[in-house]
Amino acid sequence: MTHRELIKQHLSDKKRLVVGAIADSSTLSTTPTGCDVVELRLDSLGTDTDSHQFAENCPLPLLITARGHEEGGQSDWSHEERIDACRAFLHRASLIDIELRDFDAFSELISEAKSLGITVIGSFHDFTATPGPGLLAGKIDARADIHKFALMAQSANDIIKQLEIFEQLSGRDLSVMGMGPLGAAARPLMAEAGSLLNYGYLGATPTAPNQWPAELLKATLAL
């Protein structure tokens, strides 16, 4: 079974997976462990030889992301530059993350990814608050295989609203996580509630506020 087929099988089986995100180029010289999927944050890493060599040799399913600046990306790449960056790694990818706001601009890349059997993640990030489930329901796009919502948690009520997403969007494949100290504490709770992709980081550089190390998150979810 190929990595792409394995991811689709895991999602079909509702298996909780840990994504180890890499945003620090020094981590590209190591062998990834302690996660099920490796995310290459191309907006932080760039697309040079080291990134390509890692992608070619990665023993785990690969998720490629060229995050836009509006939702936390670390580059000032245009849509076209982000598309080109993703396309350069598409042959090795099992998953690709594209912001839901950019689905129309990235429509050709989405179609290309789907034709190759790559799982498409439609993502939305709010670094200031947790919107209500109704607002998030309005962001659903049928072209996404899984919807990812990363939301800032400022209070217990925000955690409750994040849990309500699973009820509001019952039947859809979801990845839901809180950011900030309170959100980080609740990440295992989100996994238990049904979050299929649960993000930590590999190396020394988190890719979201108060993100867990991937190895620790995976060990915690195994308890």
N, C-alpha and C positions, 0 to 999 in steps of 0.2 A: 504494500500500500504506500503510495506517495505521501509526502507531507501534506499536500493540498487535500488529498482524499482523507487523510487522518484527521485534519482539522474539521472537515465537514462531518465526519463520523462522530467526533467528540461533541460538536454542537448539536447534532441530531440526538445524541444520547444525553444531552443537558449536563455534560461533564464540566465541572469548574476547572478552569485553566489559569495558571499564573503566567503573566507576561513580564518578562524582564526587559526593561527599557534601557537602551544604551544611548547616552548623550555625551559621553566623555571619550575622546579618541584613544586615550591610553587603554581603555577596556577592550579595544579591538584586537589587542595582542594576546588576549586570554581566551581560554575555552569556556563558553558559557555553561554554567551549572545552576541548579537551584531554581529552575523555572521550566515551563512547558513550551513557551513561545519566546522568541527574542525579537524585540522591536528595535529597529534601526531608526533613530531620529535624524533623518537626513538633514533637516534644517539646522541641527547642531553639528553634525559630523561632516557634512559636505559629501561630495561624491568622488573623492580622490581614490588613489590606488588602495589605501588601507581599508577603506569601506568596501570596495569591491572584493578584495581578497577575503575579508571576513565573510561577506555574503556567500562567496563561492564555497567556503569551507565550513560554514555553520552547520553543526550536526542536528540542530533543532529547527522546527518550522519558523520561517522568517516573516515578520510583519514589517512593512515599510511605511514610513510616515514622513511627509514633508509638511510640517505644520505651518499654517498661515500665521502671520504676526498677530492678527486680530484675536486669535485664540491661544496665544502663548508661544508661538513659534519664535525661534531664535535667529531667524534670517529675515532679510527684506526682499526675498525672492518674489517675483511676480507670479501670477497664475501659470504662465507659460514656463517659467523656470522651475516651478514646483512640479509641473506635469512632466517636464523633461527629466528631472531628477528621479521621479518615481519610475518612469518608463525605462530608465537605464538599469533598474534593479528588478523589473517585473518578471524576468525569466527565472529568478530565484525565489520570488515571493510566494508565500502561501496565503497571506492576508495583506490587505492594504487599507489604511485609515485615511478617510477624506472627510473634512468637515461638511456637515449637512448644508451649511450655507453656500458651499462651493460645488454642490452636486451638478448644477446645470453647466457651470464653467468646465467641470471635469467630466462631462458626460461621455466623451469619446474614450477617455482613459478607463472609466467605469465599465463601459461595454467591452473594452479590450481585456480588462482583468477578468470579467465574468466569462468571456469566451475561453480563457485559459484555466478556468476552474478555481480562480482565486477568490477567497472570501472577502467581501467588501464590508468594511465597518463604516457606518455613518456616524460621525461624532459631533458632540456639542459640549462646549466648555463654558462655565460661568465662574469666574474667579472672584466674584463679589457676593453671590447669594445662591440659594436653592430656589429656583422658580417652582410654581405649583405644577403638579402632574398634568393638569389640563393644558398648560402652555407647552410642556414638553411633548404631549401627545400630538400637538399641532405640527411638530417638526418631523414626524414620521415620514419617511420616504420609501416607497416600495422597492426602490433600486438597492437599498441597503439590505444585506443579509443579517446584520446585527447592528443594533443601535447602542452607542456608547454615550453616557451622560456623566460628565465629571463636574461636580457642583460644590461650591464653597458652603461648608456647614458652620453656622455661627451659633446655633442653639439646638436644644433637643428637638424642637419643633421641626428644624430642618432635616434632622435624621428621620423623623416620622414622615415628612414629605417625600424623602428619598425612598423609603420603604413602600409608600403608596404608589410609586411609579410601577412597581411590579403588579399591583392590582389593576391600575388604570390601563396598563399595556399588557395584560395577561395574554399569553399565547405567542408573544414576540420574543425573539432572542435578544437579551439585554446585557449590557455591561454598565453597572451603576456604581459610582464611588463618590465619597465625600473628600474634599480637600480641607486643609487646615487641621489643627490638632484634634478637634472633635470628629471631623470627618475621617481622619486617619484611624482613630480608635474604633470607628464603626465599620471599617472595611471588611473584616471577617463577617460581620453581621450581614452586609450586603451580599457577600458570597453565599452565605447560608440562605438568604432570601431568594436567590436565583441569578445573581450576577455571574455570567459565564466566563468573562475575561476580567481578571483581577490583576491590577498593575502594581509592580514594584520596580526597583531599579537595580541594574548591574553596575559594578564599578563604584565610583565615588560621587556621582552627580545625579540627584533626583531630577525627574522631569515634571514634577508637580509639587505643590506645597505639602510638606510633611509626609511625603511618600515613603512607604516601607521599603527596606531592602527586599529584593525578590525572594531570596533564600529564606528569610525569616517569615515572610508572608506564606510561602508554600508550606513551611513546617507548621505554622499555626493552623492553616486550613486542613492539614492532615490529622489534627488532634481529634 
